[in-house]
Amino acid sequence: MSATLYFAFVAAASLLLLLPGPTVLMVVSYGLAEGRRSLWALVVGVALGDAVALACSVAGLGAVLAASAAAFTFLKYAGAIYLIYLGIGMLRSGAALTPKPVRSSPRRKFAHAFAVTAVNPKCILFFVAFLPQFVSHAAPAGPQLLLLGLTFVLLSALNVGFYSYLSGTAGHCIQNPRFLRRIKGVSGSVMIGAGLLTAAARE
């Protein structure tokens, strides 16, 4: 994997993680009620949940990508189409995030964060579609998937920390529909761009 491809993954994943969704809604809900006190339980829960979902995804992806060039090409284009579909859906949707303050114990927050990410079939499907776009068939898929997976878990943990801090200090911004529409617009455009560019890439 080239440095260009890796940093393209970092940029795309970082922007997509900012997209308001179930994980962000959960983090903001706790942050509005408890501020930064909810930070660490949520960070650890989401990171471990993402790790489990990624492990399930990578286990199947590694076998498929190593099977043949044809399988790699098929999965690449199928994933690109799915990413474009998700991006269009984001651009067409409104500001659906409506977080409400929620209080809970650290153990419950951890369990909630883990469940939202680890047992969500949509997360696994997204990883299956997203990760192959940044894997080079010129090198073994396993190490590349491991690097991408670990990077995503780190970025996800940082994103949870960012939203938890922001909701605890500037919750009114996150609840602003205009702010949410802008985030969705940027994330949707990035996802469509990622699908188009990686489908056209030859690496």
Z-matrix of the N, CA and C atoms (Angstrom, degrees):
N
C 1 1.465
C 2 1.526 1 109.52
N 3 1.324 2 115.54 1 129.79
C 4 1.456 3 120.08 2 179.67
C 5 1.527 4 110.52 3 -77.19
N 6 1.332 5 115.08 4 159.78
C 7 1.463 6 119.93 5 177.63
C 8 1.521 7 110.73 6 -62.94
N 9 1.331 8 116.29 7 -35.79
C 10 1.468 9 120.33 8 179.39
C 11 1.518 10 111.08 9 -61.78
N 12 1.337 11 116.15 10 -44.17
C 13 1.464 12 120.54 11 179.92
C 14 1.524 13 110.78 12 -65.51
N 15 1.335 14 116.36 13 -40.42
C 16 1.461 15 119.89 14 -179.24
C 17 1.525 16 111.53 15 -65.28
N 18 1.316 17 116.91 16 -46.36
C 19 1.465 18 119.27 17 -178.75
C 20 1.527 19 111.57 18 -70.50
N 21 1.336 20 116.87 19 -26.21
C 22 1.462 21 119.58 20 172.62
C 23 1.525 22 109.78 21 -65.20
N 24 1.344 23 116.40 22 -39.12
C 25 1.463 24 120.82 23 176.40
C 26 1.523 25 110.84 24 -63.86
N 27 1.322 26 117.17 25 -44.86
C 28 1.463 27 121.33 26 179.89
C 29 1.521 28 110.74 27 -59.38
N 30 1.331 29 116.41 28 -44.57
C 31 1.464 30 120.39 29 -179.10
C 32 1.520 31 111.18 30 -65.93
N 33 1.334 32 116.95 31 -46.91
C 34 1.462 33 120.54 32 -178.36
C 35 1.524 34 111.09 33 -65.08
N 36 1.335 35 117.15 34 -44.90
C 37 1.462 36 120.61 35 -179.26
C 38 1.525 37 111.21 36 -64.07
N 39 1.319 38 117.27 37 -40.06
C 40 1.464 39 120.73 38 -179.51
C 41 1.521 40 111.27 39 -62.03
N 42 1.320 41 116.46 40 -43.97
C 43 1.461 42 119.94 41 -179.93
C 44 1.526 43 111.44 42 -68.95
N 45 1.320 44 116.43 43 -39.69
C 46 1.463 45 119.48 44 -178.62
C 47 1.526 46 111.65 45 -68.62
N 48 1.320 47 117.06 46 -32.80
C 49 1.462 48 119.99 47 178.56
C 50 1.521 49 112.08 48 -66.03
N 51 1.331 50 116.76 49 -24.58
C 52 1.461 51 120.15 50 178.55
C 53 1.521 52 112.21 51 -72.63
N 54 1.324 53 116.90 52 -14.77
C 55 1.463 54 121.37 53 -177.07
C 56 1.524 55 111.38 54 -61.35
N 57 1.327 56 118.71 55 127.09
C 58 1.465 57 120.57 56 175.97
C 59 1.524 58 111.42 57 -61.05
N 60 1.305 59 116.63 58 121.14
C 61 1.456 60 122.89 59 179.67
C 62 1.515 61 109.39 60 -151.01
N 63 1.343 62 118.52 61 -165.93
C 64 1.468 63 120.97 62 -177.83
C 65 1.528 64 113.57 63 -56.35
N 66 1.341 65 116.96 64 -42.17
C 67 1.462 66 119.48 65 -178.93
C 68 1.521 67 111.49 66 -67.23
N 69 1.324 68 116.43 67 -46.01
C 70 1.468 69 120.37 68 178.81
C 71 1.524 70 110.65 69 -62.90
N 72 1.331 71 117.21 70 -41.99
C 73 1.465 72 121.35 71 178.42
C 74 1.521 73 111.02 72 -58.22
N 75 1.337 74 115.93 73 -44.35
C 76 1.460 75 120.41 74 179.46
C 77 1.530 76 111.07 75 -63.31
N 78 1.329 77 116.50 76 -47.10
C 79 1.464 78 121.04 77 -178.52
C 80 1.522 79 111.39 78 -61.97
N 81 1.327 80 116.39 79 -44.82
C 82 1.462 81 120.62 80 -179.13
C 83 1.528 82 110.69 81 -65.68
N 84 1.319 83 117.52 82 -38.70
C 85 1.466 84 121.19 83 -179.95
C 86 1.522 85 111.08 84 -60.36
N 87 1.329 86 116.42 85 -44.43
C 88 1.464 87 119.72 86 177.27
C 89 1.527 88 111.10 87 -70.46
N 90 1.327 89 116.43 88 -39.18
C 91 1.456 90 120.09 89 -178.47
C 92 1.514 91 112.79 90 -64.16
N 93 1.332 92 116.98 91 -38.06
C 94 1.461 93 120.72 92 179.44
C 95 1.520 94 111.40 93 -64.14
N 96 1.334 95 116.43 94 -33.00
C 97 1.464 96 120.44 95 -176.87
C 98 1.524 97 112.77 96 -87.68
N 99 1.331 98 116.71 97 -35.97
C 100 1.461 99 119.47 98 -170.54
C 101 1.523 100 113.93 99 -122.89
N 102 1.315 101 117.69 100 -2.72
C 103 1.457 102 119.72 101 -179.85
C 104 1.517 103 111.81 102 66.80
N 105 1.311 104 116.22 103 -142.72
C 106 1.464 105 121.01 104 -175.55
C 107 1.520 106 112.83 105 -76.52
N 108 1.326 107 118.72 106 -5.29
C 109 1.461 108 120.45 107 179.62
C 110 1.522 109 112.05 108 -65.35
N 111 1.331 110 117.25 109 -23.86
C 112 1.462 111 120.94 110 -178.09
C 113 1.519 112 112.51 111 -86.86
N 114 1.335 113 117.27 112 0.07
C 115 1.460 114 121.57 113 -168.50
C 116 1.523 115 113.92 114 -59.60
N 117 1.344 116 117.21 115 -58.19
C 118 1.459 117 118.92 116 -167.96
C 119 1.519 118 113.37 117 -69.11
N 120 1.317 119 118.19 118 -38.86
C 121 1.464 120 119.99 119 178.44
C 122 1.523 121 110.68 120 -61.44
N 123 1.329 122 116.78 121 -38.49
C 124 1.461 123 120.72 122 -179.95
C 125 1.523 124 111.48 123 -72.37
N 126 1.322 125 117.26 124 -41.98
C 127 1.467 126 120.92 125 179.92
C 128 1.524 127 110.90 126 -59.99
N 129 1.331 128 116.53 127 -47.94
C 130 1.464 129 120.59 128 -178.77
C 131 1.527 130 110.73 129 -66.89
N 132 1.327 131 117.17 130 -42.61
C 133 1.462 132 120.45 131 -179.62
C 134 1.514 133 112.61 132 -62.53
N 135 1.324 134 117.02 133 -46.16
C 136 1.466 135 120.81 134 -179.99
C 137 1.524 136 110.69 135 -67.19
N 138 1.327 137 117.53 136 -41.44
C 139 1.464 138 120.63 137 -179.25
C 140 1.528 139 111.14 138 -62.08
N 141 1.326 140 117.17 139 -45.52
C 142 1.462 141 120.02 140 178.94
C 143 1.525 142 111.32 141 -68.11
N 144 1.331 143 116.86 142 -38.52
C 145 1.458 144 119.96 143 177.56
C 146 1.513 145 112.04 144 -63.07
N 147 1.323 146 116.67 145 -43.95
C 148 1.463 147 120.46 146 176.81
C 149 1.523 148 110.96 147 -62.91
N 150 1.323 149 116.74 148 -38.48
C 151 1.461 150 120.39 149 179.95
C 152 1.525 151 110.90 150 -62.25
N 153 1.332 152 116.90 151 -41.16
C 154 1.466 153 120.68 152 178.61
C 155 1.524 154 110.89 153 -65.94
N 156 1.341 155 116.58 154 -46.95
C 157 1.463 156 120.33 155 179.45
C 158 1.525 157 111.13 156 -62.33
N 159 1.325 158 116.57 157 -40.55
C 160 1.460 159 120.55 158 178.39
C 161 1.521 160 111.30 159 -66.19
N 162 1.328 161 117.11 160 -39.71
C 163 1.463 162 120.16 161 179.18
C 164 1.524 163 110.66 162 -61.41
N 165 1.327 164 116.61 163 -42.41
C 166 1.469 165 120.30 164 177.50
C 167 1.524 166 110.87 165 -62.73
N 168 1.325 167 116.11 166 -40.80
C 169 1.458 168 120.55 167 -179.02
C 170 1.520 169 111.35 168 -69.10
N 171 1.333 170 116.24 169 -47.49
C 172 1.464 171 121.13 170 -175.67
C 173 1.520 172 111.44 171 -66.87
N 174 1.338 173 117.06 172 -33.59
C 175 1.461 174 120.11 173 179.88
C 176 1.523 175 111.19 174 -57.42
N 177 1.321 176 116.07 175 -42.63
C 178 1.460 177 119.53 176 177.93
C 179 1.511 178 112.77 177 -79.34
N 180 1.327 179 116.82 178 -37.63
C 181 1.462 180 120.76 179 -178.04
C 182 1.519 181 111.79 180 -64.08
N 183 1.328 182 116.69 181 -40.77
C 184 1.457 183 119.44 182 -178.22
C 185 1.509 184 111.77 183 -58.52
N 186 1.340 185 116.33 184 -42.45
C 187 1.461 186 119.98 185 -179.90
C 188 1.524 187 111.45 186 -67.66
N 189 1.336 188 116.14 187 -41.91
C 190 1.470 189 119.94 188 -178.57
C 191 1.523 190 111.13 189 -66.38
N 192 1.326 191 117.07 190 -46.54
C 193 1.455 192 120.75 191 -176.58
C 194 1.520 193 112.33 192 -68.80
N 195 1.332 194 116.71 193 -27.10
C 196 1.459 195 119.85 194 178.77
C 197 1.519 196 112.16 195 -84.71
N 198 1.327 197 117.21 196 -14.10
C 199 1.460 198 120.87 197 -175.05
C 200 1.518 199 112.34 198 -66.56
N 201 1.308 200 117.05 199 -51.73
C 202 1.462 201 119.79 200 -176.95
C 203 1.513 202 110.18 201 -166.17
N 204 1.324 203 114.81 202 161.49
C 205 1.461 204 120.24 203 176.89
C 206 1.520 205 110.50 204 -65.80
N 207 1.331 206 116.61 205 -33.69
C 208 1.466 207 120.59 206 -179.76
C 209 1.523 208 110.97 207 -65.38
N 210 1.342 209 116.32 208 -42.01
C 211 1.464 210 120.19 209 178.78
C 212 1.522 211 110.34 210 -64.68
N 213 1.323 212 116.14 211 -39.92
C 214 1.460 213 120.70 212 178.03
C 215 1.527 214 110.65 213 -61.55
N 216 1.327 215 115.98 214 -46.23
C 217 1.467 216 120.62 215 -178.53
C 218 1.522 217 111.34 216 -63.89
N 219 1.330 218 116.74 217 -42.72
C 220 1.466 219 120.52 218 179.74
C 221 1.518 220 110.92 219 -61.64
N 222 1.329 221 116.15 220 -47.59
C 223 1.463 222 120.02 221 -177.90
C 224 1.523 223 110.81 222 -65.69
N 225 1.328 224 116.06 223 -35.18
C 226 1.455 225 120.34 224 179.41
C 227 1.520 226 111.14 225 -62.51
N 228 1.341 227 117.12 226 -48.52
C 229 1.461 228 119.92 227 -177.62
C 230 1.531 229 111.81 228 -73.43
N 231 1.332 230 116.86 229 -35.99
C 232 1.466 231 119.49 230 176.64
C 233 1.526 232 110.09 231 -63.75
N 234 1.330 233 115.99 232 -41.66
C 235 1.458 234 119.77 233 177.90
C 236 1.515 235 112.34 234 -65.84
N 237 1.336 236 116.46 235 -38.70
C 238 1.465 237 120.26 236 178.86
C 239 1.525 238 110.95 237 -62.42
N 240 1.326 239 116.30 238 -42.76
C 241 1.468 240 120.57 239 178.57
C 242 1.529 241 110.49 240 -62.65
N 243 1.331 242 116.44 241 -41.06
C 244 1.464 243 120.49 242 179.96
C 245 1.528 244 111.00 243 -65.07
N 246 1.328 245 117.25 244 -40.60
C 247 1.462 246 120.67 245 178.63
C 248 1.523 247 111.16 246 -63.98
N 249 1.330 248 116.41 247 -41.77
C 250 1.465 249 120.13 248 177.86
C 251 1.529 250 110.15 249 -62.90
N 252 1.327 251 116.30 250 -40.86
C 253 1.471 252 121.40 251 178.10
C 254 1.532 253 110.67 252 -60.93
N 255 1.331 254 116.62 253 -44.83
C 256 1.467 255 119.97 254 178.62
C 257 1.523 256 110.91 255 -64.47
N 258 1.326 257 116.48 256 -40.88
C 259 1.459 258 120.34 257 179.76
C 260 1.513 259 112.60 258 -61.93
N 261 1.338 260 116.89 259 -42.61
C 262 1.465 261 120.74 260 177.71
C 263 1.525 262 110.24 261 -62.90
N 264 1.338 263 116.02 262 -40.12
C 265 1.458 264 119.70 263 177.97
C 266 1.515 265 112.27 264 -62.00
N 267 1.331 266 116.82 265 -37.75
C 268 1.466 267 120.27 266 178.37
C 269 1.525 268 111.34 267 -66.18
N 270 1.323 269 116.28 268 -41.80
C 271 1.463 270 119.91 269 -179.10
C 272 1.523 271 111.68 270 -65.98
N 273 1.324 272 116.66 271 -31.64
C 274 1.463 273 120.48 272 -177.17
C 275 1.519 274 112.75 273 -85.67
N 276 1.331 275 117.64 274 -18.74
C 277 1.464 276 120.20 275 -177.16
C 278 1.512 277 110.41 276 -84.04
N 279 1.320 278 115.42 277 158.31
C 280 1.460 279 120.99 278 178.56
C 281 1.505 280 111.07 279 -92.18
N 282 1.309 281 115.99 280 -167.21
C 283 1.461 282 121.71 281 178.19
C 284 1.520 283 108.76 282 -81.92
N 285 1.348 284 115.73 283 87.07
C 286 1.457 285 120.44 284 -172.57
C 287 1.523 286 113.51 285 -85.68
N 288 1.310 287 117.07 286 -8.22
C 289 1.455 288 120.01 287 -177.87
C 290 1.521 289 110.86 288 -75.10
N 291 1.327 290 116.52 289 117.54
C 292 1.461 291 121.05 290 179.06
C 293 1.529 292 108.76 291 -131.10
N 294 1.321 293 117.80 292 72.08
C 295 1.456 294 120.75 293 -176.27
C 296 1.518 295 112.34 294 -69.30
N 297 1.330 296 115.69 295 143.70
C 298 1.451 297 122.29 296 175.48
C 299 1.521 298 107.97 297 -124.29
N 300 1.336 299 117.48 298 141.42
C 301 1.461 300 119.93 299 -178.47
C 302 1.527 301 111.94 300 -56.94
N 303 1.330 302 116.51 301 134.33
C 304 1.460 303 122.43 302 -179.82
C 305 1.524 304 108.39 303 -135.92
N 306 1.336 305 116.42 304 133.35
C 307 1.459 306 121.11 305 176.74
C 308 1.524 307 109.39 306 -110.97
N 309 1.334 308 115.73 307 145.12
C 310 1.454 309 119.92 308 -179.56
C 311 1.521 310 108.84 309 -164.70
N 312 1.341 311 116.00 310 166.61
C 313 1.458 312 120.46 311 177.40
C 314 1.526 313 109.67 312 -76.33
N 315 1.338 314 117.83 313 158.06
C 316 1.467 315 120.11 314 178.47
C 317 1.525 316 112.68 315 -55.88
N 318 1.339 317 117.15 316 -38.25
C 319 1.464 318 119.88 317 -179.55
C 320 1.522 319 111.06 318 -65.35
N 321 1.314 320 117.16 319 -41.53
C 322 1.466 321 120.36 320 178.89
C 323 1.525 322 111.16 321 -68.26
N 324 1.323 323 116.19 322 -38.03
C 325 1.465 324 119.20 323 177.93
C 326 1.529 325 110.37 324 -62.90
N 327 1.331 326 115.97 325 -42.74
C 328 1.463 327 119.86 326 178.42
C 329 1.529 328 111.01 327 -60.96
N 330 1.347 329 116.04 328 -47.42
C 331 1.464 330 120.43 329 -179.10
C 332 1.528 331 111.26 330 -62.58
N 333 1.323 332 116.20 331 -40.50
C 334 1.465 333 120.75 332 179.33
C 335 1.524 334 110.38 333 -63.98
N 336 1.326 335 116.72 334 -46.59
C 337 1.464 336 121.05 335 -179.12
C 338 1.525 337 111.22 336 -63.12
N 339 1.322 338 116.23 337 -40.95
C 340 1.467 339 120.33 338 179.38
C 341 1.522 340 110.86 339 -64.16
N 342 1.338 341 116.29 340 -44.77
C 343 1.464 342 120.46 341 -177.24
C 344 1.522 343 112.14 342 -66.05
N 345 1.323 344 116.99 343 -39.52
C 346 1.464 345 120.68 344 -177.90
C 347 1.520 346 111.34 345 -60.27
N 348 1.334 347 116.98 346 -34.83
C 349 1.465 348 120.30 347 -176.65
C 350 1.524 349 113.34 348 -98.03
N 351 1.317 350 118.24 349 -40.36
C 352 1.465 351 120.67 350 -171.67
C 353 1.521 352 113.74 351 -74.35
N 354 1.324 353 117.82 352 -36.99
C 355 1.470 354 120.20 353 -173.71
C 356 1.519 355 112.46 354 -108.08
N 357 1.318 356 116.54 355 20.81
C 358 1.462 357 120.80 356 178.72
C 359 1.527 358 109.15 357 -93.42
N 360 1.344 359 119.06 358 110.13
C 361 1.473 360 120.85 359 -179.20
C 362 1.525 361 112.72 360 -58.21
N 363 1.329 362 117.22 361 -30.85
C 364 1.463 363 120.00 362 -179.91
C 365 1.528 364 111.25 363 -65.73
N 366 1.332 365 116.74 364 -32.61
C 367 1.465 366 119.85 365 177.55
C 368 1.524 367 110.43 366 -64.58
N 369 1.333 368 115.93 367 -45.45
C 370 1.463 369 119.94 368 -179.69
C 371 1.521 370 110.33 369 -64.12
N 372 1.329 371 117.04 370 -43.11
C 373 1.464 372 120.86 371 178.53
C 374 1.520 373 110.74 372 -62.03
N 375 1.330 374 116.66 373 -39.91
C 376 1.461 375 119.89 374 178.99
C 377 1.525 376 111.12 375 -63.96
N 378 1.329 377 117.07 376 -44.08
C 379 1.460 378 119.83 377 179.32
C 380 1.527 379 111.23 378 -62.04
N 381 1.333 380 116.37 379 -40.41
C 382 1.466 381 120.57 380 179.14
C 383 1.521 382 110.67 381 -61.95
N 384 1.333 383 116.72 382 -35.25
C 385 1.464 384 120.57 383 -179.90
C 386 1.525 385 112.06 384 -81.97
N 387 1.323 386 117.28 385 -34.60
C 388 1.467 387 121.49 386 -170.58
C 389 1.527 388 113.31 387 -84.35
N 390 1.320 389 117.69 388 -47.31
C 391 1.459 390 120.61 389 -172.76
C 392 1.529 391 114.15 390 -61.26
N 393 1.343 392 119.21 391 -43.24
C 394 1.473 393 118.40 392 -178.11
C 395 1.520 394 114.09 393 -60.70
N 396 1.323 395 117.36 394 -21.31
C 397 1.463 396 119.76 395 -179.96
C 398 1.530 397 111.61 396 -65.01
N 399 1.324 398 117.16 397 -17.43
C 400 1.459 399 120.80 398 -176.36
C 401 1.526 400 111.83 399 -118.88
N 402 1.324 401 116.40 400 18.49
C 403 1.462 402 121.77 401 177.85
C 404 1.522 403 109.20 402 -105.12
N 405 1.324 404 116.11 403 129.62
C 406 1.460 405 121.04 404 177.27
C 407 1.523 406 109.44 405 -89.57
N 408 1.328 407 116.99 406 129.57
C 409 1.459 408 120.65 407 179.41
C 410 1.518 409 111.13 408 -75.48
N 411 1.328 410 117.25 409 -7.57
C 412 1.461 411 120.75 410 179.99
C 413 1.528 412 111.87 411 -78.76
N 414 1.325 413 117.40 412 -8.27
C 415 1.465 414 121.94 413 -179.30
C 416 1.527 415 108.77 414 -133.51
N 417 1.347 416 117.93 415 160.59
C 418 1.464 417 120.78 416 178.67
C 419 1.528 418 111.84 417 -55.23
N 420 1.322 419 116.15 418 136.19
C 421 1.463 420 120.43 419 -175.30
C 422 1.527 421 112.68 420 -73.00
N 423 1.342 422 117.04 421 -34.77
C 424 1.460 423 120.46 422 -174.60
C 425 1.518 424 114.78 423 -54.49
N 426 1.335 425 118.52 424 -56.75
C 427 1.471 426 119.61 425 179.89
C 428 1.524 427 112.92 426 -60.80
N 429 1.324 428 117.03 427 -35.16
C 430 1.462 429 119.88 428 179.16
C 431 1.523 430 110.96 429 -66.32
N 432 1.329 431 116.62 430 -44.67
C 433 1.463 432 120.54 431 179.38
C 434 1.522 433 111.00 432 -64.01
N 435 1.329 434 116.50 433 -38.07
C 436 1.466 435 120.24 434 178.23
C 437 1.526 436 110.50 435 -63.02
N 438 1.331 437 116.67 436 -45.36
C 439 1.460 438 120.63 437 179.14
C 440 1.524 439 111.37 438 -62.68
N 441 1.331 440 116.60 439 -45.32
C 442 1.462 441 120.32 440 179.80
C 443 1.526 442 110.77 441 -64.13
N 444 1.331 443 116.33 442 -40.67
C 445 1.459 444 120.04 443 -179.78
C 446 1.516 445 112.52 444 -64.21
N 447 1.325 446 116.96 445 -46.92
C 448 1.464 447 120.56 446 178.89
C 449 1.525 448 111.11 447 -63.16
N 450 1.325 449 115.77 448 -38.91
C 451 1.465 450 119.73 449 178.27
C 452 1.516 451 110.85 450 -63.68
N 453 1.336 452 116.38 451 -42.07
C 454 1.463 453 120.06 452 -179.39
C 455 1.525 454 110.82 453 -64.56
N 456 1.328 455 117.49 454 -41.84
C 457 1.467 456 120.52 455 178.99
C 458 1.528 457 110.20 456 -60.74
N 459 1.327 458 117.14 457 -42.61
C 460 1.465 459 120.77 458 178.79
C 461 1.527 460 110.96 459 -63.95
N 462 1.332 461 116.66 460 -45.90
C 463 1.464 462 120.37 461 179.38
C 464 1.527 463 111.09 462 -63.25
N 465 1.328 464 116.57 463 -37.96
C 466 1.461 465 120.88 464 179.44
C 467 1.524 466 110.85 465 -64.80
N 468 1.333 467 116.75 466 -42.26
C 469 1.464 468 120.43 467 178.38
C 470 1.528 469 110.68 468 -63.31
N 471 1.329 470 116.88 469 -41.68
C 472 1.466 471 120.48 470 177.84
C 473 1.524 472 111.00 471 -64.35
N 474 1.326 473 116.59 472 -37.07
C 475 1.461 474 120.87 473 179.42
C 476 1.526 475 111.30 474 -65.94
N 477 1.333 476 116.40 475 -41.26
C 478 1.464 477 120.41 476 177.10
C 479 1.524 478 110.08 477 -62.42
N 480 1.325 479 116.35 478 -43.14
C 481 1.455 480 119.46 479 177.55
C 482 1.519 481 112.18 480 -61.71
N 483 1.328 482 116.51 481 -40.03
C 484 1.464 483 121.18 482 179.30
C 485 1.522 484 111.06 483 -62.86
N 486 1.339 485 117.45 484 -49.43
C 487 1.461 486 120.55 485 -178.21
C 488 1.523 487 111.84 486 -68.32
N 489 1.330 488 116.64 487 -35.68
C 490 1.460 489 119.54 488 178.57
C 491 1.523 490 110.36 489 -65.19
N 492 1.319 491 116.29 490 -43.33
C 493 1.470 492 120.60 491 178.36
C 494 1.522 493 110.66 492 -66.30
N 495 1.341 494 116.15 493 -44.48
C 496 1.460 495 120.32 494 -177.45
C 497 1.524 496 111.62 495 -64.54
N 498 1.332 497 116.76 496 -42.43
C 499 1.466 498 119.63 497 -178.70
C 500 1.516 499 111.33 498 -68.78
N 501 1.341 500 116.82 499 -27.50
C 502 1.455 501 119.90 500 178.97
C 503 1.511 502 113.58 501 -80.15
N 504 1.340 503 117.30 502 -19.78
C 505 1.463 504 120.87 503 -177.01
C 506 1.522 505 113.72 504 -115.89
N 507 1.327 506 116.36 505 -26.36
C 508 1.474 507 120.05 506 -178.15
C 509 1.522 508 109.64 507 -144.14
N 510 1.334 509 115.30 508 53.40
C 511 1.464 510 120.47 509 -177.12
C 512 1.512 511 113.79 510 -59.82
N 513 1.332 512 117.68 511 -28.66
C 514 1.460 513 120.23 512 -177.80
C 515 1.522 514 111.45 513 -64.42
N 516 1.346 515 117.04 514 -29.79
C 517 1.473 516 119.99 515 178.99
C 518 1.523 517 110.53 516 -67.86
N 519 1.325 518 116.93 517 -42.89
C 520 1.458 519 120.86 518 -177.59
C 521 1.520 520 111.13 519 -66.84
N 522 1.323 521 117.49 520 -30.01
C 523 1.458 522 120.89 521 -179.55
C 524 1.522 523 112.79 522 -85.87
N 525 1.320 524 117.15 523 0.06
C 526 1.462 525 121.72 524 179.67
C 527 1.524 526 110.01 525 -78.27
N 528 1.353 527 119.47 526 117.72
C 529 1.468 528 121.51 527 -178.62
C 530 1.526 529 113.18 528 -56.75
N 531 1.334 530 117.46 529 -36.41
C 532 1.468 531 119.65 530 -179.68
C 533 1.527 532 110.66 531 -65.19
N 534 1.325 533 116.39 532 -41.10
C 535 1.465 534 121.24 533 177.72
C 536 1.523 535 110.54 534 -61.04
N 537 1.329 536 116.42 535 -43.55
C 538 1.460 537 120.86 536 -178.94
C 539 1.519 538 111.75 537 -67.66
N 540 1.332 539 116.89 538 -39.03
C 541 1.466 540 119.47 539 178.91
C 542 1.525 541 110.93 540 -63.96
N 543 1.315 542 116.37 541 -37.52
C 544 1.466 543 119.42 542 179.39
C 545 1.526 544 110.95 543 -65.98
N 546 1.318 545 116.71 544 -42.40
C 547 1.460 546 120.29 545 178.56
C 548 1.524 547 110.15 546 -62.16
N 549 1.333 548 116.22 547 -44.30
C 550 1.463 549 119.16 548 179.32
C 551 1.522 550 111.22 549 -64.38
N 552 1.327 551 116.68 550 -38.62
C 553 1.457 552 120.06 551 179.48
C 554 1.518 553 111.90 552 -62.86
N 555 1.332 554 116.09 553 -45.66
C 556 1.463 555 120.38 554 179.28
C 557 1.524 556 110.60 555 -65.40
N 558 1.338 557 117.14 556 -46.46
C 559 1.460 558 120.79 557 -178.22
C 560 1.523 559 111.40 558 -64.34
N 561 1.325 560 117.09 559 -42.39
C 562 1.459 561 120.17 560 178.27
C 563 1.510 562 111.86 561 -62.17
N 564 1.321 563 116.93 562 -42.38
C 565 1.467 564 121.01 563 178.95
C 566 1.524 565 111.10 564 -64.31
N 567 1.331 566 116.20 565 -41.16
C 568 1.462 567 120.11 566 178.82
C 569 1.523 568 110.79 567 -63.80
N 570 1.327 569 117.11 568 -41.68
C 571 1.454 570 119.99 569 -178.95
C 572 1.527 571 111.02 570 -65.47
N 573 1.330 572 117.04 571 -42.18
C 574 1.463 573 120.16 572 176.87
C 575 1.525 574 110.02 573 -62.94
N 576 1.334 575 116.12 574 -44.32
C 577 1.459 576 120.05 575 178.78
C 578 1.515 577 112.37 576 -61.77
N 579 1.343 578 116.48 577 -40.40
C 580 1.464 579 120.13 578 178.80
C 581 1.521 580 110.50 579 -63.07
N 582 1.332 581 116.26 580 -41.75
C 583 1.457 582 119.58 581 178.51
C 584 1.515 583 112.27 582 -63.25
N 585 1.329 584 117.17 583 -44.50
C 586 1.467 585 121.46 584 -178.33
C 587 1.527 586 111.87 585 -68.76
N 588 1.328 587 116.68 586 -46.25
C 589 1.457 588 120.00 587 -175.57
C 590 1.523 589 112.41 588 -69.03
N 591 1.331 590 116.58 589 -42.87
C 592 1.458 591 118.43 590 -178.19
C 593 1.519 592 111.63 591 -72.90
N 594 1.337 593 117.28 592 -28.37
C 595 1.463 594 119.39 593 175.33
C 596 1.522 595 110.50 594 -66.91
N 597 1.329 596 116.16 595 -31.36
C 598 1.465 597 120.58 596 -178.78
C 599 1.524 598 112.37 597 -86.45
N 600 1.342 599 116.94 598 -15.29
C 601 1.464 600 119.77 599 -177.55
C 602 1.517 601 110.54 600 -70.42
N 603 1.308 602 115.88 601 147.27
C 604 1.465 603 120.98 602 -178.60
C 605 1.517 604 112.77 603 -101.23
N 606 1.308 605 116.84 604 -10.45
C 607 1.473 606 118.76 605 -176.10
C 608 1.515 607 109.99 606 -69.98
